[in-house]
């Protein structure tokens, strides 16, 4: 399914409508390259840019070719190659361009390309023809510094950088004294100018104090904290005496005292709480690394703020630094603070500092020498580099070892040379922030690398000189650096730690030696480290053998299970590479070892049989739902119990403990079967609105159980494969038939039943297709299951001849709502609505088994299992998203529209408080839709406080750094909670598409399984504990049945999910400005 913006770009430039241009503009603004580009430039590109999709190995252009296009790489990566002889054997890959890179600037001077560019994976690019790009340059060259790198040579660069001052163009510079209002077009750099004679250009350059917008915010935050300290605890900042020399330090504070202060001052706040000393330390670390506070005594070798008895000082109190005092005076004069609102300012700035704190802590760790890093430090770095593309090809073991040695390096000045062409390679660099130019002698700048790109690795791997010179392209560039000595050692040690087991000359198991974390006290630090061999790849049978022999070999197997994830990872992901039947057969083969080999010792036979029983116990513990619903398991379990009862008599009752445990599992299954029979078959209906509703109720006797059985009730409300669903199937003339089928009925059978009921010609080759509200068509695979639950919100199933799909037209009902319905909720508070949404969403989320995520990502037809519970949860997300959009756009009154917008933002806020992140993001993403965000008159009428809250909420769905802000928010919540489900699916899809399931010789890639299991384990963790939220305080006795009223409302809502129609409604409300 093509995204809306790609469809718009695929049109000829002359055929693009205003709606197309709006969609393209909105999307381009989200890309890294265009975030700091002036809107007028982006708008011009929307008219002329052409989208291209190329496969791996395609030559975009060759060295020496005439420059005909300018390019921007959206997805994928490209190799930049050069040859000095023209011979193929002499081609050198200079660097690799990642997404967000622009190149081809030589179209501006009608030049020729100095390098060749070749795709090394499937790529998506924006291409702008030469004449069109030259026209944009003539009109807006002063706005295009962010995407243009001047194509001068290396010598010219060095000469140019000597004279060039930063950010000369006046249009990209503002002065803080002007107090210009913030907007999307506001520049990102500010200058504080001293009132001195500026006739001499050199003196002028020396006297300018340049501050980024972020630096000004940080100064503001530090100043607010200092003022609040003076108001509430002025004694904390005072002259301090040296403990031994009696030397006096002016206006200092003690680190531990300021930590106490910030925890106490936020303790009673309902807006923000600093909950731990570590969190407080991270806030001050942000100020410390930006020199807002600095160390006075004792000398700080680690360059970090520490929660201890140490003297620190605010930069505002440094009376000896003339430059600092000048800057402070200017700051105080031009950014006044209302002292009566200092408390509000404090909480706003603490929120800002907390957003920056995680990255500050990361930099603090990276500045530590490797020998000073703790296990927690290494884990933090490891989690960070897991999301960086440059490390994606490395094994988890290598990433872990790199986390212990990787360093941080920052370059403040633009045009600084990191290394020169021909230098010996000593480091590998990854760009964290900023960009660098790749320069080759006599060729000049051949490309620019941006955030996430890496360089310098080629010289380390090949033991060759640097192939190019690297020069910073902007101020404050930040890098991760891996020194050669660590690079070589880790890669060599990694290969040496790998063990390969072969049978009949073929590899069957690949293991890697890994150290186990020791929970030791300091007195035991000198004890030898334990090692385990972890599975990297192997055949399913050999992996089962390995797990039984090494993880089930003593009575403390559960303790061992809790220390490592190998066994759990295997059981969470095994449906990907082995069937249930194959798994149980392998376990039976192990159990019957005495039948296969009569020479084994009795003790070995008994231990081997016990291992199989322990395997079953842990399997049941990890995957109860799937265990209870799998018929294959129960046939196997009955056989195993029969065999073990016989063995127990034969081997002097050695299996009593194991038999008791297995019988308990069987008893649980029998109890479950009784409840399942009482439950009966549940019938669902996909009606004419956009909802899938349950028609029949579960037997009320199940709900008469005590509260402790609540979890069991929820499991029984989950959709089973034998449950039934009623849905309509349409013909091209909009006649239809209604079918009732089970959830696991295949599309082929549904097609045949529909064709029979509609009296269609059996000789004609018919197919089932989903027709969406925007006329997009999706043809169902014949083996697909639970079709009705997979439909889009207003999608309908049609039966049609394969050659006549173009004749299908949408039904009038697929247009969705025509009038708003949120007025029906006026009697309910935002908190009450959020309370209902949270309880409803929790039931949907709790019913999902982790295996459903596997079935969806890898394809339902590959497993012959349904994903109906996951489908309903995804559908609920889409309903809320488009409900928010629909209700705003169908309201013609401006004042009412503002009230609806405000109420939706408040509902989202309460959902967040209830830890319902799925509904929270559904509403926020809906309100971020271009059809809503472009309603400037509506947003202008919204109170500034509400707009500020929405901006904070919207920042949590920022996709940069792999949704870092969302993941940090998630880590702050304790389970149970409802996570952002679409992102879970996206995470697993990226792992699936970026890693092979089977590697050389058909071995299962367990590196991939470990990555998938991380997401699946997190899903299970989110469900742990009892989900109980306090009902709204506003609830009165008259409204005690409000969940039923709200359920009826949300069951019947109709939404518009056609983006084209949404844009039409948006333009009717507020016409497009020319």
Secondary structure in CASP SS format (residue, H / E / C, confidence):
PFRMAT SS
TARGET T0000
AUTHOR 0000-0000-0000
METHOD secondary structure of the structure
MODEL  1
X C 1.00
X C 1.00
X C 1.00
X H 1.00
X H 1.00
X H 1.00
X H 1.00
X H 1.00
X H 1.00
X H 1.00
X C 1.00
X C 1.00
X H 1.00
X H 1.00
X H 1.00
X C 1.00
X C 1.00
X H 1.00
X H 1.00
X H 1.00
X H 1.00
X H 1.00
X H 1.00
X H 1.00
X H 1.00
X H 1.00
X H 1.00
X H 1.00
X C 1.00
X C 1.00
X C 1.00
X H 1.00
X H 1.00
X H 1.00
X C 1.00
X C 1.00
X C 1.00
X C 1.00
X H 1.00
X H 1.00
X H 1.00
X H 1.00
X H 1.00
X H 1.00
X H 1.00
X H 1.00
X H 1.00
X H 1.00
X C 1.00
X E 1.00
X E 1.00
X E 1.00
X E 1.00
X E 1.00
X C 1.00
X C 1.00
X C 1.00
X C 1.00
X E 1.00
X E 1.00
X E 1.00
X C 1.00
X C 1.00
X C 1.00
X C 1.00
X E 1.00
X C 1.00
X C 1.00
X E 1.00
X E 1.00
X E 1.00
X E 1.00
X E 1.00
X E 1.00
X E 1.00
X C 1.00
X C 1.00
X E 1.00
X E 1.00
X E 1.00
X E 1.00
X E 1.00
X C 1.00
X C 1.00
X C 1.00
X C 1.00
X C 1.00
X H 1.00
X H 1.00
X H 1.00
X C 1.00
X E 1.00
X E 1.00
X E 1.00
X E 1.00
X E 1.00
X E 1.00
X C 1.00
X C 1.00
X C 1.00
X C 1.00
X E 1.00
X E 1.00
X C 1.00
X H 1.00
X H 1.00
X H 1.00
X H 1.00
X H 1.00
X C 1.00
X C 1.00
X E 1.00
X C 1.00
X C 1.00
X C 1.00
X E 1.00
X E 1.00
X E 1.00
X E 1.00
X C 1.00
X C 1.00
X C 1.00
X E 1.00
X E 1.00
X E 1.00
X E 1.00
X E 1.00
X E 1.00
X E 1.00
X H 1.00
X H 1.00
X H 1.00
X H 1.00
X H 1.00
X H 1.00
X H 1.00
X H 1.00
X H 1.00
X H 1.00
X H 1.00
X H 1.00
X H 1.00
X H 1.00
X C 1.00
X C 1.00
X C 1.00
X C 1.00
X C 1.00
X C 1.00
X C 1.00
X C 1.00
X C 1.00
X C 1.00
X H 1.00
X H 1.00
X H 1.00
X H 1.00
X H 1.00
X H 1.00
X H 1.00
X H 1.00
X H 1.00
X H 1.00
X C 1.00
X C 1.00
X C 1.00
X C 1.00
X C 1.00
X C 1.00
X H 1.00
X H 1.00
X H 1.00
X C 1.00
X E 1.00
X E 1.00
X H 1.00
X H 1.00
X H 1.00
X C 1.00
X C 1.00
X C 1.00
X C 1.00
X C 1.00
X C 1.00
X C 1.00
X C 1.00
X C 1.00
X C 1.00
X E 1.00
X E 1.00
X E 1.00
X E 1.00
X C 1.00
X C 1.00
X C 1.00
X C 1.00
X C 1.00
X C 1.00
X C 1.00
X C 1.00
X H 1.00
X H 1.00
X H 1.00
X H 1.00
X H 1.00
X H 1.00
X H 1.00
X C 1.00
X E 1.00
X E 1.00
X E 1.00
X E 1.00
X H 1.00
X H 1.00
X H 1.00
X H 1.00
X H 1.00
X H 1.00
X H 1.00
X H 1.00
X H 1.00
X H 1.00
X H 1.00
X H 1.00
X H 1.00
X H 1.00
X H 1.00
X H 1.00
X H 1.00
X H 1.00
X H 1.00
X H 1.00
X C 1.00
X H 1.00
X H 1.00
X H 1.00
X C 1.00
X E 1.00
X E 1.00
X E 1.00
X E 1.00
X C 1.00
X C 1.00
X C 1.00
X C 1.00
X C 1.00
X C 1.00
X E 1.00
X E 1.00
X E 1.00
X E 1.00
X E 1.00
X E 1.00
X E 1.00
X H 1.00
X H 1.00
X H 1.00
X H 1.00
X H 1.00
X H 1.00
X H 1.00
X H 1.00
X H 1.00
X H 1.00
X H 1.00
X H 1.00
X H 1.00
X C 1.00
X C 1.00
X C 1.00
X C 1.00
X C 1.00
X C 1.00
X C 1.00
X C 1.00
X C 1.00
X H 1.00
X H 1.00
X H 1.00
X H 1.00
X H 1.00
X H 1.00
X H 1.00
X H 1.00
X H 1.00
X H 1.00
X H 1.00
X H 1.00
X H 1.00
X C 1.00
X C 1.00
X C 1.00
X E 1.00
X E 1.00
X E 1.00
X E 1.00
X E 1.00
X C 1.00
X C 1.00
X C 1.00
X C 1.00
X C 1.00
X C 1.00
X C 1.00
X C 1.00
X C 1.00
X C 1.00
X C 1.00
X C 1.00
X C 1.00
X E 1.00
X E 1.00
X E 1.00
X E 1.00
X H 1.00
X H 1.00
X H 1.00
X C 1.00
X C 1.00
X C 1.00
X C 1.00
X H 1.00
X H 1.00
X H 1.00
X H 1.00
X H 1.00
X H 1.00
X H 1.00
X H 1.00
X H 1.00
X H 1.00
X H 1.00
X H 1.00
X H 1.00
X C 1.00
X C 1.00
X C 1.00
X C 1.00
X H 1.00
X H 1.00
X H 1.00
X H 1.00
X H 1.00
X H 1.00
X H 1.00
X H 1.00
X H 1.00
X H 1.00
X H 1.00
X H 1.00
X H 1.00
X H 1.00
X H 1.00
X H 1.00
X H 1.00
X H 1.00
X H 1.00
X H 1.00
X H 1.00
X H 1.00
X H 1.00
X H 1.00
X H 1.00
X H 1.00
X H 1.00
X H 1.00
X H 1.00
X C 1.00
X C 1.00
X H 1.00
X H 1.00
X H 1.00
X C 1.00
X C 1.00
X H 1.00
X H 1.00
X H 1.00
X H 1.00
X H 1.00
X H 1.00
X H 1.00
X H 1.00
X H 1.00
X H 1.00
X H 1.00
X C 1.00
X C 1.00
X C 1.00
X H 1.00
X H 1.00
X H 1.00
X C 1.00
X C 1.00
X C 1.00
X C 1.00
X H 1.00
X H 1.00
X H 1.00
X H 1.00
X H 1.00
X H 1.00
X H 1.00
X H 1.00
X C 1.00
X C 1.00
X C 1.00
X E 1.00
X E 1.00
X E 1.00
X E 1.00
X E 1.00
X C 1.00
X C 1.00
X C 1.00
X C 1.00
X C 1.00
X E 1.00
X E 1.00
X E 1.00
X C 1.00
X C 1.00
X C 1.00
X C 1.00
X E 1.00
X C 1.00
X C 1.00
X E 1.00
X E 1.00
X E 1.00
X E 1.00
X E 1.00
X E 1.00
X E 1.00
X C 1.00
X C 1.00
X E 1.00
X E 1.00
X E 1.00
X E 1.00
X E 1.00
X C 1.00
X C 1.00
X C 1.00
X E 1.00
X E 1.00
X E 1.00
X E 1.00
X E 1.00
X E 1.00
X C 1.00
X C 1.00
X C 1.00
X C 1.00
X E 1.00
X E 1.00
X C 1.00
X H 1.00
X H 1.00
X H 1.00
X H 1.00
X H 1.00
X H 1.00
X C 1.00
X C 1.00
X E 1.00
X C 1.00
X C 1.00
X C 1.00
X E 1.00
X E 1.00
X E 1.00
X E 1.00
X C 1.00
X C 1.00
X C 1.00
X C 1.00
X E 1.00
X E 1.00
X E 1.00
X E 1.00
X E 1.00
X E 1.00
X E 1.00
X H 1.00
X H 1.00
X H 1.00
X H 1.00
X H 1.00
X H 1.00
X H 1.00
X H 1.00
X H 1.00
X H 1.00
X H 1.00
X H 1.00
X H 1.00
X C 1.00
X E 1.00
X E 1.00
X E 1.00
X E 1.00
X E 1.00
X E 1.00
X C 1.00
X C 1.00
X E 1.00
X E 1.00
X E 1.00
X E 1.00
X E 1.00
X E 1.00
X E 1.00
X E 1.00
X E 1.00
X E 1.00
X C 1.00
X C 1.00
X C 1.00
X C 1.00
X C 1.00
X C 1.00
X H 1.00
X H 1.00
X H 1.00
X C 1.00
X C 1.00
X C 1.00
X C 1.00
X C 1.00
X C 1.00
X E 1.00
X E 1.00
X E 1.00
X E 1.00
X E 1.00
X E 1.00
X E 1.00
X E 1.00
X C 1.00
X H 1.00
X H 1.00
X H 1.00
X H 1.00
X H 1.00
X H 1.00
X H 1.00
X H 1.00
X H 1.00
X H 1.00
X H 1.00
X H 1.00
X C 1.00
X C 1.00
X C 1.00
X C 1.00
X C 1.00
X H 1.00
X H 1.00
X H 1.00
X H 1.00
X H 1.00
X H 1.00
X H 1.00
X C 1.00
X C 1.00
X H 1.00
X H 1.00
X H 1.00
X H 1.00
X H 1.00
X H 1.00
X H 1.00
X H 1.00
X H 1.00
X H 1.00
X H 1.00
X C 1.00
X C 1.00
X C 1.00
X H 1.00
X H 1.00
X H 1.00
X H 1.00
X H 1.00
X H 1.00
X H 1.00
X H 1.00
X H 1.00
X H 1.00
X H 1.00
X H 1.00
X C 1.00
X H 1.00
X H 1.00
X H 1.00
X H 1.00
X C 1.00
X C 1.00
X C 1.00
X C 1.00
X C 1.00
X H 1.00
X H 1.00
X H 1.00
X H 1.00
X H 1.00
X H 1.00
X H 1.00
X H 1.00
X H 1.00
X H 1.00
X H 1.00
X H 1.00
X H 1.00
X H 1.00
X H 1.00
X H 1.00
X H 1.00
X H 1.00
X H 1.00
X H 1.00
X H 1.00
X C 1.00
X H 1.00
X H 1.00
X H 1.00
X H 1.00
X H 1.00
X H 1.00
X C 1.00
X H 1.00
X H 1.00
X H 1.00
X H 1.00
X H 1.00
X H 1.00
X H 1.00
X H 1.00
X H 1.00
X H 1.00
X H 1.00
X H 1.00
X H 1.00
X H 1.00
X H 1.00
X H 1.00
X H 1.00
X H 1.00
X H 1.00
X H 1.00
X C 1.00
X C 1.00
X C 1.00
X C 1.00
X C 1.00
X H 1.00
X H 1.00
X H 1.00
X H 1.00
X H 1.00
X H 1.00
X H 1.00
X H 1.00
X H 1.00
X H 1.00
X H 1.00
X H 1.00
X H 1.00
X H 1.00
X H 1.00
X H 1.00
X H 1.00
X H 1.00
X H 1.00
X H 1.00
X H 1.00
X H 1.00
X H 1.00
X H 1.00
X C 1.00
X C 1.00
X C 1.00
X E 1.00
X E 1.00
X E 1.00
X E 1.00
X C 1.00
X C 1.00
X C 1.00
X C 1.00
X C 1.00
X E 1.00
X E 1.00
X E 1.00
X C 1.00
X C 1.00
X C 1.00
X C 1.00
X C 1.00
X H 1.00
X H 1.00
X H 1.00
X H 1.00
X H 1.00
X C 1.00
X C 1.00
X H 1.00
X H 1.00
X H 1.00
X H 1.00
X H 1.00
X H 1.00
X H 1.00
X H 1.00
X H 1.00
X H 1.00
X H 1.00
X C 1.00
X C 1.00
X C 1.00
X C 1.00
X C 1.00
X C 1.00
X E 1.00
X E 1.00
X E 1.00
X E 1.00
X E 1.00
X E 1.00
X E 1.00
X C 1.00
X C 1.00
X C 1.00
X C 1.00
X C 1.00
X E 1.00
X E 1.00
X E 1.00
X E 1.00
X E 1.00
X E 1.00
X E 1.00
X C 1.00
X C 1.00
X C 1.00
X C 1.00
X H 1.00
X H 1.00
X H 1.00
X H 1.00
X H 1.00
X H 1.00
X H 1.00
X H 1.00
X H 1.00
X H 1.00
X H 1.00
X C 1.00
X C 1.00
X C 1.00
X C 1.00
X C 1.00
X C 1.00
X C 1.00
X C 1.00
X E 1.00
X E 1.00
X E 1.00
X E 1.00
X E 1.00
X E 1.00
X C 1.00
X C 1.00
X C 1.00
X C 1.00
X C 1.00
X E 1.00
X E 1.00
X E 1.00
X C 1.00
X C 1.00
X C 1.00
X C 1.00
X C 1.00
X C 1.00
X C 1.00
X H 1.00
X H 1.00
X H 1.00
X H 1.00
X C 1.00
X C 1.00
X C 1.00
X C 1.00
X C 1.00
X E 1.00
X E 1.00
X E 1.00
X E 1.00
X E 1.00
X E 1.00
X H 1.00
X H 1.00
X H 1.00
X H 1.00
X H 1.00
X H 1.00
X C 1.00
X C 1.00
X C 1.00
X C 1.00
X H 1.00
X H 1.00
X H 1.00
X H 1.00
X C 1.00
X C 1.00
X C 1.00
X C 1.00
X C 1.00
X C 1.00
X H 1.00
X H 1.00
X H 1.00
X H 1.00
X C 1.00
X C 1.00
X C 1.00
X C 1.00
X H 1.00
X H 1.00
X H 1.00
X H 1.00
X H 1.00
X H 1.00
X H 1.00
X H 1.00
X H 1.00
X H 1.00
X H 1.00
X H 1.00
X H 1.00
X H 1.00
X H 1.00
X H 1.00
X H 1.00
X C 1.00
X C 1.00
X C 1.00
X H 1.00
X H 1.00
X H 1.00
X H 1.00
X H 1.00
X H 1.00
X H 1.00
X H 1.00
X H 1.00
X C 1.00
X H 1.00
X H 1.00
X H 1.00
X C 1.00
X C 1.00
X C 1.00
X C 1.00
X C 1.00
X H 1.00
X H 1.00
X H 1.00
X H 1.00
X H 1.00
X H 1.00
X H 1.00
X H 1.00
X H 1.00
X H 1.00
X H 1.00
X H 1.00
X H 1.00
X H 1.00
X H 1.00
X H 1.00
X H 1.00
X H 1.00
X H 1.00
X H 1.00
X H 1.00
X H 1.00
X C 1.00
X C 1.00
X C 1.00
X C 1.00
X H 1.00
X H 1.00
X H 1.00
X H 1.00
X H 1.00
X H 1.00
X H 1.00
X H 1.00
X H 1.00
X H 1.00
X H 1.00
X H 1.00
X H 1.00
X H 1.00
X H 1.00
X H 1.00
X H 1.00
X H 1.00
X H 1.00
X H 1.00
X C 1.00
X C 1.00
X E 1.00
X H 1.00
X H 1.00
X H 1.00
X H 1.00
X H 1.00
X H 1.00
X H 1.00
X H 1.00
X H 1.00
X H 1.00
X H 1.00
X C 1.00
X C 1.00
X H 1.00
X H 1.00
X H 1.00
X H 1.00
X C 1.00
X C 1.00
X H 1.00
X H 1.00
X H 1.00
X H 1.00
X H 1.00
X H 1.00
X C 1.00
X C 1.00
X H 1.00
X H 1.00
X H 1.00
X H 1.00
X H 1.00
X H 1.00
X H 1.00
X H 1.00
X H 1.00
X H 1.00
X H 1.00
X H 1.00
X C 1.00
X C 1.00
X C 1.00
X C 1.00
X H 1.00
X H 1.00
X H 1.00
X H 1.00
X H 1.00
X H 1.00
X H 1.00
X H 1.00
X H 1.00
X H 1.00
X H 1.00
X H 1.00
X H 1.00
X C 1.00
X C 1.00
X C 1.00
X C 1.00
X C 1.00
X E 1.00
X C 1.00
X C 1.00
X H 1.00
X H 1.00
X H 1.00
X H 1.00
X H 1.00
X H 1.00
X H 1.00
X H 1.00
X H 1.00
X H 1.00
X H 1.00
X H 1.00
X H 1.00
X H 1.00
X C 1.00
X C 1.00
X C 1.00
X E 1.00
X C 1.00
X H 1.00
X H 1.00
X H 1.00
X C 1.00
X E 1.00
X E 1.00
X H 1.00
X H 1.00
X H 1.00
X H 1.00
X H 1.00
X H 1.00
X H 1.00
X H 1.00
X H 1.00
X H 1.00
X H 1.00
X H 1.00
X H 1.00
X H 1.00
X H 1.00
X H 1.00
X H 1.00
X C 1.00
X C 1.00
X C 1.00
X C 1.00
X C 1.00
X C 1.00
X C 1.00
X C 1.00
X C 1.00
X C 1.00
X C 1.00
X C 1.00
X C 1.00
X C 1.00
X H 1.00
X H 1.00
X H 1.00
X C 1.00
X C 1.00
X H 1.00
X H 1.00
X H 1.00
X H 1.00
X H 1.00
X H 1.00
X H 1.00
X H 1.00
X H 1.00
X H 1.00
X H 1.00
X C 1.00
X C 1.00
X C 1.00
X C 1.00
X C 1.00
X C 1.00
X H 1.00
X H 1.00
X H 1.00
X H 1.00
X H 1.00
X H 1.00
X H 1.00
X H 1.00
X H 1.00
X H 1.00
X H 1.00
X C 1.00
X C 1.00
X C 1.00
X C 1.00
X C 1.00
END
